[in-house]
Amino acid sequence: MKRRDFIKKAGVGVAVIAATTVNAPFVHAAKKKPVDFALDIYQLGQMGPEQKKIRDRLATGWKKAIESNNPAEEVYMLFRLEGYDATYEECLKVVETYQNLEENPPWIEGGPVAY
C-alpha cells in the first residue's frame, strides 16, 4: 500500500514540474520588445475598431514623445506604459536612429542606405 501512495505522489509531482516547465517559455515569449512597436502599429491598423483605437493611441503617443524636449525619456515612458520590455538605453538608440533618419533619409543621394 505504501508503494502505491508513493507512486501516486511522485506522479503528481512530476506532472506539476512538467506543466511549469512547458509553460515557462511562453511567459518569456509574451514580452514585447521595442522592435515590435512599429509592427504593432502596422498590424493593429488592419484589424477591427478596438485595435485601431490602440494603434491611434500608440501613434499619437509616439508623435508626442519624439517631439518633446526629452524624447528618450518620453519614448521610454511610452514603451513602459504600453507594456513593452524596453531599457532606457534601447529607447535612446531608437530616438537617435529616428533623428538620424530624419536628418539623412535613406532615399536621398548619400543617405545611410546605399543602393
Number of C-alpha atoms within 10 A of each C-alpha: 5 6 7 9 10 11 11 11 11 12 12 12 12 11 12 11 11 11 11 10 11 9 10 10 10 10 8 9 8 10 12 16 14 19 12 12 17 13 11 15 18 14 12 19 17 11 11 9 11 11 16 17 13 16 22 15 13 20 16 11 17 17 12 15 20 17 10 12 10 10 20 21 17 20 26 24 18 19 23 15 10 15 13 19 15 19 13 15 11 17 21 16 12 18 20 14 12 14 13 14 15 10 10 15 15 15 12 10 11 11 14 13 12 9 8
